[in-house]
Amino acid sequence: MAAPPVVDLPLVDERLAADLANGLAAVEKLLRSSVESEDAFVTEASRHLIEAGGKRFRAMLVLLAAQFGNPDAPGVVPGAVVIELTHLATLYHDDVMDEAPVRRGSPSANARWDNTVAILTGDYLFAQASEILADLGADIIRIQAQTFSRLVRGQIRETIGPSEGVDAITHYIQVLADKTGSLIATSGRFGAMLAGAPAEVTTRLTEACEAIGVAWQLGDDLIDVAAPTADSGKTPGTDLREGVHTLPVLYALASDRPEDARLRTLLSGPVAEENVDEALELLRANTAMAEAREELLRWAGRAKSALAGLPDIPAREALVGLCDYVVERSG
């Protein structure tokens, strides 16, 4: 089975490119077989998002990190599958909480069936991931549990919002680190550990991958505002319509400049459809966009600093290229 499309990394090393392609094909095969059940409906529901596509971005990071040890170690591919199953499970649950009708261009599981089926399918994927984990050792199981705890805490923090006296921007960055960065950090950590990489290398990869994860989400925030068309795969202003306060919005709301009063009014809640174009125009011209981009650059720089101490191999070059890609994709 062919590997799915991945982020377009500058893989100048042909051997690395071949290793990643072969590894992703193996991940895809195990990913699909891991959700098979004697119950045909359980299999169908579990494969729903797998077959909808996706970049397998986290699995790719597991494989890249494994290059700093033995990439052919037997636990690497199963570790990548655990990461993907965990990610997919959170998507089923996220779509229920967000009442999302579409995921990856297809009807979401909750729209195709109902919320109960979507929630239980997500639970089933978590269970299947746990079964694979059982063969990877106590340390890996513990790390997965800690990661899952962060994912849930991040979702809770996002749901209830910042506590009184807590800066909204600080709170938001912590939510991104927990909800997005934690699993991407564990992708790098799993790859390095399961490949037998040195402890210092594992620590650096974990730090770099978490920073990449936060930067990636900050890039999405900018794209939602700056993208002139839906070419990015997401209709511009989606977050504004849903009343989601992303980083540019938070910076704009924090402004006390009189000339930003109209924008603050528009962004105080979900933006009505007839006001979306005006809100986007004002936000694009606001200093909030530059402030949000500076934060993105800081996280990308943090990732590069961690990567700088790694052995100079093609995988490091690819990860540095990924940092540049995360910045460039945001415009």
C-alpha positions in Angstrom: 0.0 0.0 0.0 1.4 3.4 -1.0 2.2 5.9 1.7 0.0 8.9 2.1 1.2 12.4 1.0 3.4 14.1 3.6 4.6 17.6 4.3 6.9 18.6 1.4 10.3 18.5 3.2 13.5 19.4 1.3 14.8 15.8 1.3 18.0 16.2 -0.6 19.3 12.9 0.6 17.8 10.1 -1.5 18.4 7.4 1.1 16.5 9.4 3.7 13.6 10.0 1.3 13.5 6.2 0.5 13.6 5.3 4.2 10.7 7.7 5.0 8.6 6.4 2.1 9.2 2.8 3.1 8.5 3.6 6.8 5.3 5.5 6.1 4.1 2.6 3.9 4.7 0.2 6.8 3.0 2.6 9.2 -0.1 2.8 6.9 -0.3 -1.0 6.6 -0.1 -1.5 10.4 -2.4 1.5 11.1 -5.2 0.0 9.0 -4.8 -3.5 10.3 -4.7 -2.3 13.9 -8.3 -1.1 13.7 -9.8 -4.3 12.2 -12.5 -5.8 14.2 -14.7 -8.9 14.0 -17.5 -6.3 13.9 -17.7 -4.8 10.4 -19.3 -1.6 11.6 -16.5 -1.0 14.2 -13.9 -1.5 11.4 -15.8 0.9 9.1 -16.2 3.6 11.7 -12.5 3.3 12.8 -11.2 3.5 9.3 -13.4 6.5 8.4 -10.8 9.1 9.1 -7.9 6.9 8.1 -9.3 6.6 4.6 -10.1 10.3 4.5 -6.4 10.9 4.2 -4.1 13.2 6.3 -0.4 13.9 6.1 0.7 11.4 8.7 2.8 14.3 9.9 3.4 12.9 13.4 4.3 9.4 12.1 6.8 11.1 9.8 8.4 12.8 12.8 8.7 9.5 14.6 10.6 8.1 11.5 12.8 11.2 11.2 13.7 11.0 14.9 14.5 7.3 14.5 17.3 8.3 12.0 19.4 9.4 15.0 19.5 5.8 16.2 18.6 2.6 14.4 15.7 3.5 12.1 15.0 -0.2 11.5 14.6 -1.1 15.1 11.4 -3.2 15.5 9.5 -0.7 17.8 9.8 2.3 15.5 6.8 1.6 13.2 4.5 0.4 16.0 5.5 3.6 17.9 4.5 5.7 14.9 1.2 3.9 14.7 0.5 4.5 18.4 1.0 8.2 17.8 -1.3 8.3 14.7 -4.0 6.3 16.5 -3.9 8.7 19.4 -4.1 11.7 17.0 -7.0 10.2 15.1 -8.9 9.4 18.3 -8.6 13.0 19.4 -10.1 14.1 16.1 -13.2 12.0 16.6 -13.7 13.6 20.0 -12.8 17.1 18.8 -15.4 16.9 16.0 -18.1 16.1 18.6 -17.1 19.0 20.9 -16.9 21.4 17.9 -20.0 19.9 16.2 -17.9 19.8 13.1 -19.7 18.6 9.9 -16.6 17.9 7.9 -13.2 16.5 8.5 -10.5 16.2 5.8 -13.0 16.9 3.1 -15.4 14.2 4.1 -18.4 14.1 6.5 -17.2 13.8 10.1 -18.0 10.6 12.0 -20.5 12.5 14.1 -22.2 13.9 11.0 -22.2 10.6 9.2 -23.5 8.6 12.2 -24.0 10.4 15.5 -22.0 11.8 18.5 -22.2 8.5 20.4 -20.6 6.5 17.6 -17.9 9.1 17.1 -17.0 9.2 20.8 -17.0 5.4 21.1 -14.9 5.1 18.0 -12.4 7.5 19.4 -12.3 5.4 22.6 -11.8 2.3 20.5 -8.7 3.9 18.8 -7.2 4.8 22.2 -7.7 1.1 23.2 -6.0 -0.2 20.1 -3.1 2.2 20.7 -2.8 0.9 24.2 -2.6 -2.7 23.0 0.3 -1.9 20.7 1.9 0.1 23.6 1.9 -3.0 25.8 4.7 -4.5 23.6 6.9 -1.3 23.7 7.9 -1.2 27.3 7.0 0.5 30.6 8.9 3.7 29.8 7.0 4.2 26.5 3.6 3.4 28.2 4.4 6.0 30.9 5.3 8.7 28.4 2.1 8.0 26.4 0.0 8.3 29.6 1.7 11.6 30.5 1.1 12.8 26.9 -2.5 11.9 27.0 -2.9 13.7 30.3 -1.5 16.9 28.7 -3.8 16.5 25.8 -6.8 16.3 28.1 -5.6 19.2 30.3 -5.1 21.3 27.2 -8.6 20.6 26.0 -10.0 21.4 29.5 -8.0 24.7 29.6 -9.3 25.7 26.2 -12.9 24.9 27.2 -13.0 26.8 30.4 -10.7 29.7 29.3 -8.1 31.5 31.4 -8.6 31.8 35.1 -9.1 35.3 36.7 -5.8 37.1 36.6 -4.2 34.9 34.0 -3.0 36.6 30.8 -5.1 35.4 27.9 -2.2 35.1 25.5 -0.1 33.1 28.0 -3.1 30.8 28.6 -3.5 30.4 24.8 0.1 29.4 24.2 -0.1 26.8 27.0 -3.2 25.4 25.4 -1.3 25.0 22.1 1.6 23.4 23.8 -0.6 20.9 25.6 -3.2 20.2 22.8 -0.8 20.2 19.8 2.8 20.4 20.9 2.7 17.5 23.4 1.8 14.8 20.9 4.2 16.1 18.4 6.9 16.2 21.1 6.2 12.6 21.9 6.5 11.7 18.2 10.1 12.9 18.3 10.7 11.2 21.7 9.3 7.9 20.6 11.3 7.8 17.4 14.5 8.5 19.2 13.9 6.2 22.2 12.7 3.3 20.1 15.6 3.6 17.8 18.1 3.6 20.7 19.3 7.2 20.3 21.4 8.7 23.1 19.5 10.4 25.9 20.8 13.9 25.0 19.6 13.5 21.4 16.2 12.3 22.6 15.8 15.4 24.8 16.8 17.7 22.0 14.4 16.1 19.6 11.5 16.2 22.1 12.1 19.9 22.7 12.4 20.7 19.0 9.3 18.8 18.1 7.2 20.5 20.7 8.3 23.9 19.5 7.5 22.8 15.9 4.1 21.8 17.0 3.3 25.1 18.6 4.7 27.0 15.7 2.6 24.9 13.3 -0.6 25.9 15.1 0.4 29.5 15.2 1.0 29.3 11.5 -2.6 28.0 11.1 -3.8 31.0 13.1 -2.1 33.4 10.6 -3.3 31.4 7.6 -6.9 31.7 8.7 -6.6 35.4 8.6 -4.1 36.1 5.8 -5.1 33.5 3.2 -6.9 35.3 0.4 -8.5 32.1 -0.9 -9.5 28.7 0.4 -6.3 27.2 -1.2 -5.0 26.4 2.2 -7.8 23.9 2.6 -9.6 26.1 5.1 -12.0 28.9 4.4 -10.4 32.2 5.5 -12.1 33.6 8.6 -13.4 30.3 9.8 -12.1 30.9 13.3 -13.7 34.4 13.3 -17.1 33.0 12.4 -16.8 30.4 15.2 -15.7 33.0 17.7 -12.4 31.3 18.3 -9.8 33.7 19.7 -6.6 32.8 18.0 -3.3 34.6 18.7 -3.9 37.5 16.2 -7.3 38.0 17.6 -6.0 38.0 21.2 -3.4 40.6 20.3 -6.0 42.8 18.7 -8.4 42.5 21.7 -5.5 43.5 24.0 -5.0 46.7 22.1 -6.2 49.9 23.8 -5.7 52.1 20.7 -8.8 54.1 19.8 -8.3 53.3 16.1 -8.8 49.6 16.9 -12.2 50.1 18.6 -14.2 48.9 15.6 -12.1 45.7 15.3 -12.3 45.0 19.0 -16.1 45.3 18.7 -16.2 42.9 15.7 -14.0 40.3 17.5 -15.7 40.3 20.8 -17.7 37.2 19.8 -18.5 35.1 16.7 -18.3 37.4 13.7 -21.5 37.6 11.8 -21.2 36.5 8.1 -21.9 40.0 6.8 -19.0 41.4 8.9 -16.4 38.7 8.2 -14.8 40.5 5.2 -14.5 43.8 7.2 -13.1 42.0 10.2 -10.5 40.2 8.0 -9.5 43.4 6.3 -9.0 45.3 9.6 -7.2 42.4 11.2 -4.9 41.9 8.2 -3.9 45.6 8.5 -3.5 45.5 12.2 -0.2 45.2 14.1 -1.6 42.1 15.8 -0.6 40.1 12.7 3.0 41.1 13.0 3.0 40.4 16.8 1.6 36.9 16.1 4.1 36.3 13.4 6.9 37.3 15.8 5.6 34.7 18.3 5.7 32.1 15.5 9.3 33.0 14.6 10.3 32.6 18.3 8.9 29.1 18.5 10.5 28.2 15.1 13.8 29.6 16.4 13.5 27.6 19.6 13.1 24.5 17.6 16.2 25.3 15.5 18.3 26.0 18.6 17.4 22.5 19.9 18.2 20.9 16.5 21.6 22.7 16.3 23.1 20.4 18.9 22.1 17.2 17.1 24.5 15.1 14.9 24.8 16.6 11.4 22.9 14.0 9.4 20.3 14.4 6.6 17.5 14.0 9.2 18.6 17.1 11.0 18.7 19.0 7.8 15.2 17.8 7.0 13.9 19.0 10.5 15.6 22.4 10.1 13.9 22.6 6.7 10.6 21.8 8.4 11.1 24.8 10.7 11.5 27.0 7.7 8.5 25.4 6.0 6.3 26.1 9.1 7.2 29.8 8.8 7.0 30.1 5.0 3.5 28.4 4.8 2.0 31.2 7.0 2.9 33.8 4.4 
